[in-house]
């Protein structure tokens, strides 16, 4: 019996370590889902940063106010461009392909995407009277980074999290995720440096970013700084198909 229990214990340990190693070496593939390069009718340009070529789609050029939008981890900027252009006709909107996504070179990482986003902001700042930022899901982590480092008029966060570290820890509670994860996207730590007015949009039936993760971020902001809207009967993926989705952001950013 003792030998059997020992074998079972060793098997469980082996499976635990094996899964942990699998998660560690494949974490990039769980977090990033690069999109392919697609033709778009909209104006675009590229800039160089840290040896990589970063592709940006520019919508409605020539307006004094600008919006930077950072999408989800599997969102194609080329596919989103037409609809976003129509929803914000009085703003020049910039859609950045993440490294390894669309027409951008390289491989996505938190440090790389944060660096690219900051350089994009700096490159367009002199062209506009104000810049607002929108981020969705993974993109909210990039949006909070830029907003904590630069002057931003409005910050709209769609299905945001407090940190990817906390999200991952909730998914794999038996593992020391803080020791395994390389990209943490800690929006919670950046709240103290964000001066912009903030809109947080939640999906009532979000199964990807649990309500606890979003509410933890909400509570970190001053009550007078943040507005929260919950879209009923929608989940993490289909929230943007609700007719209220863009109307909420139009009302907020256009105020």
C-alpha positions as a Python dict, from the first residue, in 0.01 Angstrom:
ca = {
    (1, 'X'): (0, 0, 0),
    (2, 'X'): (285, 241, 89),
    (3, 'X'): (453, 172, -243),
    (4, 'X'): (127, 237, -426),
    (5, 'X'): (70, 567, -243),
    (6, 'X'): (427, 670, -318),
    (7, 'X'): (381, 594, -687),
    (8, 'X'): (55, 786, -695),
    (9, 'X'): (220, 1081, -519),
    (10, 'X'): (512, 1081, -764),
    (11, 'X'): (271, 1061, -1057),
    (12, 'X'): (71, 1358, -926),
    (13, 'X'): (393, 1554, -870),
    (14, 'X'): (514, 1467, -1220),
    (15, 'X'): (183, 1581, -1373),
    (16, 'X'): (188, 1904, -1168),
    (17, 'X'): (542, 1992, -1274),
    (18, 'X'): (478, 1893, -1636),
    (19, 'X'): (168, 2112, -1661),
    (20, 'X'): (353, 2398, -1491),
    (21, 'X'): (637, 2376, -1742),
    (22, 'X'): (385, 2359, -2027),
    (23, 'X'): (212, 2674, -1903),
    (24, 'X'): (544, 2853, -1858),
    (25, 'X'): (686, 2777, -2201),
    (26, 'X'): (357, 2833, -2384),
    (27, 'X'): (227, 3139, -2197),
    (28, 'X'): (284, 3361, -2501),
    (29, 'X'): (41, 3147, -2703),
    (30, 'X'): (-226, 3171, -2432),
    (31, 'X'): (-206, 3550, -2420),
    (32, 'X'): (-151, 3660, -2781),
    (33, 'X'): (-338, 3551, -3092),
    (34, 'X'): (-176, 3739, -3385),
    (35, 'X'): (-399, 3841, -3676),
    (36, 'X'): (-299, 3826, -4041),
    (37, 'X'): (-218, 4126, -4258),
    (38, 'X'): (-528, 4241, -4446),
    (39, 'X'): (-587, 4505, -4709),
    (40, 'X'): (-771, 4815, -4587),
    (41, 'X'): (-903, 5113, -4780),
    (42, 'X'): (-801, 5344, -4498),
    (43, 'X'): (-484, 5549, -4477),
    (44, 'X'): (-198, 5382, -4294),
    (45, 'X'): (163, 5442, -4199),
    (46, 'X'): (447, 5269, -4018),
    (47, 'X'): (705, 5383, -3765),
    (48, 'X'): (1023, 5222, -3639),
    (49, 'X'): (1072, 5133, -3275),
    (50, 'X'): (1334, 4912, -3114),
    (51, 'X'): (1418, 4757, -3450),
    (52, 'X'): (1058, 4672, -3536),
    (53, 'X'): (821, 4820, -3796),
    (54, 'X'): (487, 4910, -3635),
    (55, 'X'): (187, 4950, -3864),
    (56, 'X'): (-91, 5199, -3782),
    (57, 'X'): (-424, 5257, -3955),
    (58, 'X'): (-542, 5619, -3945),
    (59, 'X'): (-915, 5686, -3970),
    (60, 'X'): (-1078, 6022, -4046),
    (61, 'X'): (-752, 6218, -4079),
    (62, 'X'): (-741, 6592, -4020),
    (63, 'X'): (-956, 6636, -3710),
    (64, 'X'): (-815, 6824, -3410),
    (65, 'X'): (-919, 6564, -3154),
    (66, 'X'): (-773, 6213, -3168),
    (67, 'X'): (-848, 5868, -3029),
    (68, 'X'): (-591, 5593, -2982),
    (69, 'X'): (-755, 5251, -2973),
    (70, 'X'): (-586, 4933, -2850),
    (71, 'X'): (-776, 4616, -2930),
    (72, 'X'): (-819, 4273, -2779),
    (73, 'X'): (-565, 3994, -2804),
    (74, 'X'): (-722, 3847, -3120),
    (75, 'X'): (-870, 4163, -3272),
    (76, 'X'): (-786, 4262, -3628),
    (77, 'X'): (-748, 4638, -3666),
    (78, 'X'): (-813, 4611, -4041),
    (79, 'X'): (-1145, 4434, -3979),
    (80, 'X'): (-1249, 4685, -3710),
    (81, 'X'): (-1149, 4994, -3909),
    (82, 'X'): (-1465, 5055, -4115),
    (83, 'X'): (-1703, 5039, -3823),
    (84, 'X'): (-1488, 5245, -3588),
    (85, 'X'): (-1443, 5514, -3856),
    (86, 'X'): (-1819, 5545, -3888),
    (87, 'X'): (-1880, 5560, -3514),
    (88, 'X'): (-1633, 5844, -3449),
    (89, 'X'): (-1660, 6061, -3763),
    (90, 'X'): (-1537, 6380, -3592),
    (91, 'X'): (-1222, 6225, -3446),
    (92, 'X'): (-900, 6109, -3608),
    (93, 'X'): (-859, 5752, -3484),
    (94, 'X'): (-534, 5555, -3472),
    (95, 'X'): (-542, 5174, -3470),
    (96, 'X'): (-206, 5014, -3392),
    (97, 'X'): (-123, 4661, -3507),
    (98, 'X'): (58, 4496, -3218),
    (99, 'X'): (398, 4344, -3285),
    (100, 'X'): (347, 4027, -3486),
    (101, 'X'): (-10, 4132, -3572),
    (102, 'X'): (-134, 4257, -3908),
    (103, 'X'): (148, 4435, -4092),
    (104, 'X'): (368, 4492, -3785),
    (105, 'X'): (690, 4298, -3741),
    (106, 'X'): (825, 4129, -3429),
    (107, 'X'): (662, 3934, -3150),
    (108, 'X'): (413, 4069, -2899),
    (109, 'X'): (523, 4131, -2541),
    (110, 'X'): (411, 4370, -2270),
    (111, 'X'): (729, 4578, -2276),
    (112, 'X'): (726, 4596, -2656),
    (113, 'X'): (360, 4692, -2691),
    (114, 'X'): (385, 4952, -2415),
    (115, 'X'): (690, 5104, -2583),
    (116, 'X'): (520, 5112, -2924),
    (117, 'X'): (204, 5269, -2782),
    (118, 'X'): (400, 5543, -2606),
    (119, 'X'): (600, 5621, -2918),
    (120, 'X'): (281, 5639, -3125),
    (121, 'X'): (129, 5882, -2875),
    (122, 'X'): (438, 6101, -2882),
    (123, 'X'): (450, 6102, -3262),
    (124, 'X'): (93, 6233, -3299),
    (125, 'X'): (67, 6463, -2995),
    (126, 'X'): (165, 6781, -3180),
    (127, 'X'): (-95, 6715, -3451),
    (128, 'X'): (-397, 6721, -3216),
    (129, 'X'): (-550, 6943, -2951),
    (130, 'X'): (-636, 6645, -2733),
    (131, 'X'): (-598, 6266, -2727),
    (132, 'X'): (-840, 6018, -2576),
    (133, 'X'): (-765, 5648, -2543),
    (134, 'X'): (-981, 5339, -2578),
    (135, 'X'): (-878, 4987, -2490),
    (136, 'X'): (-1055, 4654, -2504),
    (137, 'X'): (-964, 4347, -2299),
    (138, 'X'): (-586, 4302, -2337),
    (139, 'X'): (-572, 4650, -2487),
    (140, 'X'): (-691, 4800, -2158),
    (141, 'X'): (-356, 4707, -2008),
    (142, 'X'): (-178, 4908, -2277),
    (143, 'X'): (-430, 5193, -2250),
    (144, 'X'): (-376, 5233, -1875),
    (145, 'X'): (1, 5233, -1929),
    (146, 'X'): (-13, 5523, -2176),
    (147, 'X'): (-267, 5712, -1964),
    (148, 'X'): (-38, 5680, -1662),
    (149, 'X'): (256, 5824, -1857),
    (150, 'X'): (100, 6092, -2077),
    (151, 'X'): (-176, 6354, -2078),
    (152, 'X'): (-506, 6193, -2184),
    (153, 'X'): (-845, 6364, -2201),
    (154, 'X'): (-1069, 6057, -2172),
    (155, 'X'): (-990, 5691, -2103),
    (156, 'X'): (-1245, 5425, -2207),
    (157, 'X'): (-1178, 5070, -2086),
    (158, 'X'): (-1392, 4788, -2226),
    (159, 'X'): (-1400, 4460, -2030),
    (160, 'X'): (-1085, 4553, -1836),
    (161, 'X'): (-899, 4360, -1566),
    (162, 'X'): (-695, 4464, -1263),
    (163, 'X'): (-397, 4263, -1387),
    (164, 'X'): (-331, 3965, -1612),
    (165, 'X'): (-143, 3817, -1318),
    (166, 'X'): (-462, 3809, -1111),
    (167, 'X'): (-662, 3674, -1405),
    (168, 'X'): (-414, 3391, -1457),
    (169, 'X'): (-389, 3315, -1086),
    (170, 'X'): (-765, 3270, -1076),
    (171, 'X'): (-747, 3028, -1368),
    (172, 'X'): (-457, 2827, -1222),
    (173, 'X'): (-489, 2863, -844),
    (174, 'X'): (-250, 2576, -764),
    (175, 'X'): (47, 2741, -935),
    (176, 'X'): (270, 3031, -825),
    (177, 'X'): (170, 3234, -1130),
    (178, 'X'): (376, 3536, -1023),
    (179, 'X'): (689, 3324, -1072),
    (180, 'X'): (579, 3187, -1409),
    (181, 'X'): (423, 3486, -1585),
    (182, 'X'): (641, 3724, -1786),
    (183, 'X'): (369, 3976, -1889),
    (184, 'X'): (149, 4097, -1604),
    (185, 'X'): (-26, 4409, -1746),
    (186, 'X'): (-79, 4553, -1398),
    (187, 'X'): (-342, 4821, -1459),
    (188, 'X'): (-420, 4835, -1087),
    (189, 'X'): (-73, 4967, -1007),
    (190, 'X'): (-112, 5247, -1263),
    (191, 'X'): (-439, 5392, -1136),
    (192, 'X'): (-264, 5637, -902),
    (193, 'X'): (-93, 5801, -1201),
    (194, 'X'): (-400, 5830, -1425),
    (195, 'X'): (-554, 6178, -1425),
    (196, 'X'): (-808, 6136, -1707),
    (197, 'X'): (-1181, 6082, -1663),
    (198, 'X'): (-1245, 5708, -1700),
    (199, 'X'): (-1529, 5505, -1848),
    (200, 'X'): (-1540, 5132, -1771),
    (201, 'X'): (-1774, 4918, -1981),
    (202, 'X'): (-1854, 4569, -1853),
    (203, 'X'): (-2037, 4276, -2013),
    (204, 'X'): (-2295, 4126, -1779),
    (205, 'X'): (-2215, 3769, -1890),
    (206, 'X'): (-1838, 3802, -1926),
    (207, 'X'): (-1681, 3459, -1869),
    (208, 'X'): (-1328, 3560, -1974),
    (209, 'X'): (-1265, 3854, -1741),
    (210, 'X'): (-1457, 3776, -1425),
    (211, 'X'): (-1650, 4055, -1257),
    (212, 'X'): (-1420, 4047, -954),
    (213, 'X'): (-1121, 4139, -1168),
    (214, 'X'): (-1297, 4441, -1317),
    (215, 'X'): (-1453, 4557, -992),
    (216, 'X'): (-1113, 4547, -823),
    (217, 'X'): (-990, 4795, -1083),
    (218, 'X'): (-1301, 5013, -1050),
    (219, 'X'): (-1261, 5047, -673),
    (220, 'X'): (-903, 5170, -715),
    (221, 'X'): (-1022, 5486, -895),
    (222, 'X'): (-1174, 5784, -716),
    (223, 'X'): (-1552, 5768, -737),
    (224, 'X'): (-1562, 6110, -903),
    (225, 'X'): (-1313, 5995, -1169),
    (226, 'X'): (-1479, 5680, -1301),
    (227, 'X'): (-1812, 5601, -1466),
    (228, 'X'): (-1921, 5237, -1493),
    (229, 'X'): (-2169, 5093, -1743),
    (230, 'X'): (-2280, 4730, -1758),
    (231, 'X'): (-2420, 4606, -2090),
    (232, 'X'): (-2687, 4349, -2015),
    (233, 'X'): (-2713, 4008, -2180),
    (234, 'X'): (-2370, 4031, -2345),
    (235, 'X'): (-2047, 3843, -2301),
    (236, 'X'): (-1680, 3921, -2350),
    (237, 'X'): (-1685, 3859, -2726),
    (238, 'X'): (-2025, 3985, -2839),
    (239, 'X'): (-2035, 4305, -2632),
    (240, 'X'): (-1943, 4514, -2938),
    (241, 'X'): (-2243, 4379, -3133),
    (242, 'X'): (-2482, 4553, -2893),
    (243, 'X'): (-2622, 4880, -3030),
    (244, 'X'): (-2553, 5048, -2695),
    (245, 'X'): (-2180, 4972, -2711),
    (246, 'X'): (-2060, 5255, -2934),
    (247, 'X'): (-2332, 5496, -2820),
    (248, 'X'): (-2196, 5476, -2465),
    (249, 'X'): (-1844, 5559, -2580),
    (250, 'X'): (-1961, 5829, -2820),
    (251, 'X'): (-2145, 6003, -2536),
    (252, 'X'): (-1842, 5974, -2307),
    (253, 'X'): (-1561, 6076, -2542),
    (254, 'X'): (-1770, 6339, -2719),
    (255, 'X'): (-1877, 6521, -2403),
}
